[in-house]
């Protein structure tokens, strides 16, 4: 399969991000996952840039600020992947695009795991809420160390317990039904009125740490707590319980250099 690089006029998005100057074009690699033609690994190969933004319309996630990320395409078709990157020398924001072709729709039936997550793949879907038991939210420095904080029983705010995170199998729809407000960790953990809307998600088996399955949300979405990343490793999934691990993220949605959550949900 040939990947064609196309570089054109800068759109408004680049103008908004640009500094003065004429930056170099960033280098990227775009590689299909060997055993999955619907997954593409995108990687920044330049050393002279920072503050990356991948724009991947039609894929999941649709945007990413990571140096390297994996994009899932559910439908066959032609797609454009674009990287915007700010130069370290302050010369501005460069960009580069690659065109790819996805040859087939992703094979995604109602597997037993998706059935557990989405309520037997029925049209109404299935929602999950943070458990009121101790350990609903655990935080620590590494993937297996949650020594920083463990929430006690009934130790979270009401505005956290009434949030429902819902998965619908048809078209892989994700919805954060927060009952009108979400606790904002960047504003003194106060409940803030916000609507995250409806987006999509992907369920990828074996792609996580230690071969765990993953839930991948859009970059502006989260599950459980607002300062968690959009990529979640599934530690446990049963009819009534879902435990995930995910990185801490900053207010821009970028994963923090250190810190992980373990979040425990119950079916609602």
TORKOL-4160 file (C-alpha; in steps of 0.2 Angstrom, whole numbers, padded with zeros to 4 digits, m for minus):
268
<pt num="1" X="0000" Y="0000" Z="0000"/>
<pt num="2" X="0007" Y="0017" Z="m0005"/>
<pt num="3" X="0005" Y="0032" Z="0007"/>
<pt num="4" X="0006" Y="0048" Z="m0002"/>
<pt num="5" X="0012" Y="0064" Z="0006"/>
<pt num="6" X="0002" Y="0080" Z="0002"/>
<pt num="7" X="0007" Y="0097" Z="0009"/>
<pt num="8" X="m0004" Y="0112" Z="0005"/>
<pt num="9" X="m0010" Y="0129" Z="0011"/>
<pt num="10" X="m0011" Y="0131" Z="0029"/>
<pt num="11" X="m0029" Y="0131" Z="0036"/>
<pt num="12" X="m0036" Y="0142" Z="0049"/>
<pt num="13" X="m0031" Y="0129" Z="0063"/>
<pt num="14" X="m0013" Y="0132" Z="0059"/>
<pt num="15" X="m0015" Y="0151" Z="0058"/>
<pt num="16" X="m0022" Y="0151" Z="0075"/>
<pt num="17" X="m0007" Y="0140" Z="0082"/>
<pt num="18" X="0007" Y="0148" Z="0072"/>
<pt num="19" X="0021" Y="0159" Z="0078"/>
<pt num="20" X="0030" Y="0171" Z="0066"/>
<pt num="21" X="0043" Y="0162" Z="0054"/>
<pt num="22" X="0044" Y="0148" Z="0042"/>
<pt num="23" X="0046" Y="0132" Z="0051"/>
<pt num="24" X="0052" Y="0116" Z="0043"/>
<pt num="25" X="0040" Y="0102" Z="0038"/>
<pt num="26" X="0039" Y="0089" Z="0053"/>
<pt num="27" X="0043" Y="0071" Z="0049"/>
<pt num="28" X="0031" Y="0057" Z="0053"/>
<pt num="29" X="0028" Y="0039" Z="0050"/>
<pt num="30" X="0012" Y="0031" Z="0046"/>
<pt num="31" X="0012" Y="0012" Z="0048"/>
<pt num="32" X="m0003" Y="m0001" Z="0047"/>
<pt num="33" X="m0003" Y="m0013" Z="0061"/>
<pt num="34" X="0002" Y="m0030" Z="0054"/>
<pt num="35" X="m0013" Y="m0040" Z="0060"/>
<pt num="36" X="m0026" Y="m0027" Z="0059"/>
<pt num="37" X="m0029" Y="m0017" Z="0043"/>
<pt num="38" X="m0040" Y="m0005" Z="0052"/>
<pt num="39" X="m0027" Y="0001" Z="0064"/>
<pt num="40" X="m0014" Y="0014" Z="0060"/>
<pt num="41" X="0001" Y="0019" Z="0071"/>
<pt num="42" X="0006" Y="0037" Z="0068"/>
<pt num="43" X="0023" Y="0043" Z="0075"/>
<pt num="44" X="0032" Y="0060" Z="0075"/>
<pt num="45" X="0050" Y="0057" Z="0069"/>
<pt num="46" X="0057" Y="0074" Z="0070"/>
<pt num="47" X="0067" Y="0080" Z="0085"/>
<pt num="48" X="0065" Y="0099" Z="0082"/>
<pt num="49" X="0046" Y="0101" Z="0087"/>
<pt num="50" X="0035" Y="0100" Z="0102"/>
<pt num="51" X="0016" Y="0103" Z="0105"/>
<pt num="52" X="0010" Y="0090" Z="0093"/>
<pt num="53" X="m0008" Y="0089" Z="0086"/>
<pt num="54" X="m0014" Y="0075" Z="0075"/>
<pt num="55" X="m0030" Y="0078" Z="0065"/>
<pt num="56" X="m0037" Y="0061" Z="0060"/>
<pt num="57" X="m0055" Y="0064" Z="0054"/>
<pt num="58" X="m0065" Y="0047" Z="0052"/>
<pt num="59" X="m0053" Y="0039" Z="0065"/>
<pt num="60" X="m0054" Y="0036" Z="0083"/>
<pt num="61" X="m0047" Y="0046" Z="0091"/>
<pt num="62" X="m0051" Y="0060" Z="0079"/>
<pt num="63" X="m0037" Y="0071" Z="0087"/>
<pt num="64" X="m0022" Y="0067" Z="0097"/>
<pt num="65" X="m0008" Y="0077" Z="0106"/>
<pt num="66" X="0003" Y="0061" Z="0108"/>
<pt num="67" X="0020" Y="0059" Z="0099"/>
<pt num="68" X="0014" Y="0042" Z="0094"/>
<pt num="69" X="m0003" Y="0035" Z="0094"/>
<pt num="70" X="m0014" Y="0021" Z="0086"/>
<pt num="71" X="m0029" Y="0027" Z="0076"/>
<pt num="72" X="m0044" Y="0015" Z="0073"/>
<pt num="73" X="m0054" Y="0016" Z="0057"/>
<pt num="74" X="m0071" Y="0007" Z="0057"/>
<pt num="75" X="m0076" Y="0010" Z="0039"/>
<pt num="76" X="m0067" Y="0007" Z="0023"/>
<pt num="77" X="m0062" Y="0023" Z="0013"/>
<pt num="78" X="m0049" Y="0036" Z="0009"/>
<pt num="79" X="m0043" Y="0046" Z="0024"/>
<pt num="80" X="m0031" Y="0060" Z="0027"/>
<pt num="81" X="m0019" Y="0061" Z="0043"/>
<pt num="82" X="m0012" Y="0078" Z="0047"/>
<pt num="83" X="0001" Y="0082" Z="0060"/>
<pt num="84" X="0003" Y="0100" Z="0066"/>
<pt num="85" X="0019" Y="0103" Z="0076"/>
<pt num="86" X="0026" Y="0119" Z="0084"/>
<pt num="87" X="0045" Y="0121" Z="0081"/>
<pt num="88" X="0056" Y="0122" Z="0096"/>
<pt num="89" X="0066" Y="0137" Z="0089"/>
<pt num="90" X="0050" Y="0147" Z="0089"/>
<pt num="91" X="0049" Y="0149" Z="0070"/>
<pt num="92" X="0030" Y="0143" Z="0070"/>
<pt num="93" X="0020" Y="0128" Z="0067"/>
<pt num="94" X="0023" Y="0116" Z="0053"/>
<pt num="95" X="0012" Y="0103" Z="0046"/>
<pt num="96" X="0012" Y="0088" Z="0035"/>
<pt num="97" X="m0002" Y="0076" Z="0028"/>
<pt num="98" X="m0003" Y="0058" Z="0023"/>
<pt num="99" X="m0017" Y="0050" Z="0013"/>
<pt num="100" X="m0021" Y="0032" Z="0017"/>
<pt num="101" X="m0034" Y="0019" Z="0011"/>
<pt num="102" X="m0043" Y="0008" Z="0022"/>
<pt num="103" X="m0048" Y="m0007" Z="0012"/>
<pt num="104" X="m0062" Y="m0015" Z="0022"/>
<pt num="105" X="m0074" Y="m0011" Z="0036"/>
<pt num="106" X="m0068" Y="m0017" Z="0053"/>
<pt num="107" X="m0074" Y="m0034" Z="0058"/>
<pt num="108" X="m0083" Y="m0030" Z="0074"/>
<pt num="109" X="m0097" Y="m0042" Z="0080"/>
<pt num="110" X="m0106" Y="m0043" Z="0097"/>
<pt num="111" X="m0092" Y="m0052" Z="0106"/>
<pt num="112" X="m0095" Y="m0058" Z="0124"/>
<pt num="113" X="m0084" Y="m0044" Z="0130"/>
<pt num="114" X="m0093" Y="m0030" Z="0120"/>
<pt num="115" X="m0109" Y="m0038" Z="0126"/>
<pt num="116" X="m0104" Y="m0035" Z="0144"/>
<pt num="117" X="m0099" Y="m0017" Z="0141"/>
<pt num="118" X="m0114" Y="m0012" Z="0131"/>
<pt num="119" X="m0128" Y="m0022" Z="0138"/>
<pt num="120" X="m0129" Y="m0037" Z="0126"/>
<pt num="121" X="m0127" Y="m0025" Z="0112"/>
<pt num="122" X="m0145" Y="m0020" Z="0113"/>
<pt num="123" X="m0151" Y="m0003" Z="0107"/>
<pt num="124" X="m0153" Y="0005" Z="0124"/>
<pt num="125" X="m0134" Y="0002" Z="0128"/>
<pt num="126" X="m0127" Y="0000" Z="0146"/>
<pt num="127" X="m0122" Y="0014" Z="0158"/>
<pt num="128" X="m0109" Y="0013" Z="0172"/>
<pt num="129" X="m0106" Y="0023" Z="0187"/>
<pt num="130" X="m0092" Y="0025" Z="0200"/>
<pt num="131" X="m0095" Y="0013" Z="0214"/>
<pt num="132" X="m0099" Y="0019" Z="0232"/>
<pt num="133" X="m0088" Y="0006" Z="0239"/>
<pt num="134" X="m0070" Y="0011" Z="0245"/>
<pt num="135" X="m0058" Y="0012" Z="0231"/>
<pt num="136" X="m0069" Y="0019" Z="0217"/>
<pt num="137" X="m0054" Y="0031" Z="0213"/>
<pt num="138" X="m0036" Y="0026" Z="0216"/>
<pt num="139" X="m0021" Y="0036" Z="0211"/>
<pt num="140" X="m0003" Y="0033" Z="0211"/>
<pt num="141" X="0014" Y="0036" Z="0202"/>
<pt num="142" X="0014" Y="0020" Z="0191"/>
<pt num="143" X="0003" Y="0008" Z="0182"/>
<pt num="144" X="0003" Y="m0004" Z="0197"/>
<pt num="145" X="0006" Y="0008" Z="0212"/>
<pt num="146" X="m0009" Y="0017" Z="0219"/>
<pt num="147" X="m0001" Y="0024" Z="0234"/>
<pt num="148" X="m0006" Y="0042" Z="0232"/>
<pt num="149" X="m0024" Y="0041" Z="0236"/>
<pt num="150" X="m0038" Y="0029" Z="0238"/>
<pt num="151" X="m0056" Y="0035" Z="0240"/>
<pt num="152" X="m0066" Y="0029" Z="0256"/>
<pt num="153" X="m0083" Y="0022" Z="0255"/>
<pt num="154" X="m0095" Y="0036" Z="0250"/>
<pt num="155" X="m0080" Y="0047" Z="0249"/>
<pt num="156" X="m0084" Y="0056" Z="0233"/>
<pt num="157" X="m0095" Y="0070" Z="0229"/>
<pt num="158" X="m0113" Y="0068" Z="0224"/>
<pt num="159" X="m0109" Y="0076" Z="0207"/>
<pt num="160" X="m0097" Y="0061" Z="0204"/>
<pt num="161" X="m0109" Y="0047" Z="0209"/>
<pt num="162" X="m0123" Y="0053" Z="0198"/>
<pt num="163" X="m0112" Y="0053" Z="0182"/>
<pt num="164" X="m0117" Y="0039" Z="0170"/>
<pt num="165" X="m0105" Y="0033" Z="0157"/>
<pt num="166" X="m0114" Y="0024" Z="0143"/>
<pt num="167" X="m0109" Y="0013" Z="0129"/>
<pt num="168" X="m0120" Y="0009" Z="0114"/>
<pt num="169" X="m0115" Y="m0005" Z="0102"/>
<pt num="170" X="m0124" Y="0002" Z="0087"/>
<pt num="171" X="m0111" Y="0014" Z="0079"/>
<pt num="172" X="m0100" Y="0012" Z="0095"/>
<pt num="173" X="m0108" Y="0027" Z="0103"/>
<pt num="174" X="m0101" Y="0034" Z="0120"/>
<pt num="175" X="m0111" Y="0047" Z="0131"/>
<pt num="176" X="m0106" Y="0055" Z="0147"/>
<pt num="177" X="m0123" Y="0058" Z="0155"/>
<pt num="178" X="m0117" Y="0069" Z="0170"/>
<pt num="179" X="m0134" Y="0075" Z="0176"/>
<pt num="180" X="m0129" Y="0093" Z="0171"/>
<pt num="181" X="m0112" Y="0095" Z="0180"/>
<pt num="182" X="m0095" Y="0087" Z="0182"/>
<pt num="183" X="m0082" Y="0089" Z="0196"/>
<pt num="184" X="m0068" Y="0100" Z="0189"/>
<pt num="185" X="m0051" Y="0095" Z="0196"/>
<pt num="186" X="m0043" Y="0111" Z="0189"/>
<pt num="187" X="m0055" Y="0123" Z="0199"/>
<pt num="188" X="m0055" Y="0117" Z="0217"/>
<pt num="189" X="m0065" Y="0101" Z="0213"/>
<pt num="190" X="m0081" Y="0111" Z="0211"/>
<pt num="191" X="m0095" Y="0104" Z="0201"/>
<pt num="192" X="m0096" Y="0113" Z="0185"/>
<pt num="193" X="m0111" Y="0114" Z="0173"/>
<pt num="194" X="m0104" Y="0106" Z="0156"/>
<pt num="195" X="m0111" Y="0095" Z="0142"/>
<pt num="196" X="m0099" Y="0083" Z="0134"/>
<pt num="197" X="m0111" Y="0078" Z="0121"/>
<pt num="198" X="m0111" Y="0061" Z="0112"/>
<pt num="199" X="m0096" Y="0054" Z="0103"/>
<pt num="200" X="m0089" Y="0037" Z="0098"/>
<pt num="201" X="m0077" Y="0024" Z="0106"/>
<pt num="202" X="m0067" Y="0009" Z="0101"/>
<pt num="203" X="m0065" Y="m0007" Z="0109"/>
<pt num="204" X="m0048" Y="m0016" Z="0105"/>
<pt num="205" X="m0043" Y="m0033" Z="0112"/>
<pt num="206" X="m0026" Y="m0035" Z="0119"/>
<pt num="207" X="m0019" Y="m0018" Z="0114"/>
<pt num="208" X="m0016" Y="m0012" Z="0132"/>
<pt num="209" X="m0002" Y="m0015" Z="0145"/>
<pt num="210" X="0001" Y="m0033" Z="0149"/>
<pt num="211" X="m0011" Y="m0038" Z="0134"/>
<pt num="212" X="m0026" Y="m0030" Z="0142"/>
<pt num="213" X="m0041" Y="m0025" Z="0132"/>
<pt num="214" X="m0043" Y="m0006" Z="0129"/>
<pt num="215" X="m0058" Y="0006" Z="0128"/>
<pt num="216" X="m0052" Y="0021" Z="0117"/>
<pt num="217" X="m0063" Y="0037" Z="0119"/>
<pt num="218" X="m0062" Y="0053" Z="0109"/>
<pt num="219" X="m0048" Y="0064" Z="0115"/>
<pt num="220" X="m0061" Y="0077" Z="0123"/>
<pt num="221" X="m0070" Y="0063" Z="0132"/>
<pt num="222" X="m0066" Y="0053" Z="0149"/>
<pt num="223" X="m0074" Y="0040" Z="0160"/>
<pt num="224" X="m0075" Y="0043" Z="0179"/>
<pt num="225" X="m0064" Y="0058" Z="0182"/>
<pt num="226" X="m0061" Y="0073" Z="0171"/>
<pt num="227" X="m0042" Y="0073" Z="0173"/>
<pt num="228" X="m0041" Y="0055" Z="0166"/>
<pt num="229" X="m0034" Y="0050" Z="0149"/>
<pt num="230" X="m0046" Y="0044" Z="0135"/>
<pt num="231" X="m0037" Y="0027" Z="0133"/>
<pt num="232" X="m0042" Y="0015" Z="0147"/>
<pt num="233" X="m0035" Y="m0003" Z="0150"/>
<pt num="234" X="m0048" Y="m0015" Z="0156"/>
<pt num="235" X="m0042" Y="m0024" Z="0172"/>
<pt num="236" X="m0059" Y="m0032" Z="0176"/>
<pt num="237" X="m0076" Y="m0033" Z="0166"/>
<pt num="238" X="m0091" Y="m0043" Z="0172"/>
<pt num="239" X="m0109" Y="m0041" Z="0171"/>
<pt num="240" X="m0109" Y="m0029" Z="0186"/>
<pt num="241" X="m0092" Y="m0022" Z="0188"/>
<pt num="242" X="m0079" Y="m0013" Z="0177"/>
<pt num="243" X="m0062" Y="m0009" Z="0183"/>
<pt num="244" X="m0050" Y="0002" Z="0172"/>
<pt num="245" X="m0033" Y="0010" Z="0173"/>
<pt num="246" X="m0029" Y="0026" Z="0164"/>
<pt num="247" X="m0016" Y="0039" Z="0165"/>
<pt num="248" X="m0018" Y="0056" Z="0173"/>
<pt num="249" X="m0020" Y="0070" Z="0160"/>
<pt num="250" X="m0018" Y="0089" Z="0161"/>
<pt num="251" X="m0032" Y="0102" Z="0156"/>
<pt num="252" X="m0027" Y="0101" Z="0138"/>
<pt num="253" X="m0030" Y="0082" Z="0138"/>
<pt num="254" X="m0012" Y="0077" Z="0137"/>
<pt num="255" X="m0006" Y="0063" Z="0147"/>
<pt num="256" X="0004" Y="0068" Z="0163"/>
<pt num="257" X="0023" Y="0063" Z="0164"/>
<pt num="258" X="0018" Y="0053" Z="0180"/>
<pt num="259" X="0002" Y="0047" Z="0188"/>
<pt num="260" X="m0011" Y="0033" Z="0185"/>
<pt num="261" X="m0029" Y="0031" Z="0190"/>
<pt num="262" X="m0038" Y="0015" Z="0194"/>
<pt num="263" X="m0057" Y="0017" Z="0193"/>
<pt num="264" X="m0070" Y="0005" Z="0198"/>
<pt num="265" X="m0088" Y="0006" Z="0191"/>
<pt num="266" X="m0104" Y="m0003" Z="0193"/>
<pt num="267" X="m0117" Y="m0006" Z="0181"/>
<pt num="268" X="m0132" Y="0006" Z="0182"/>
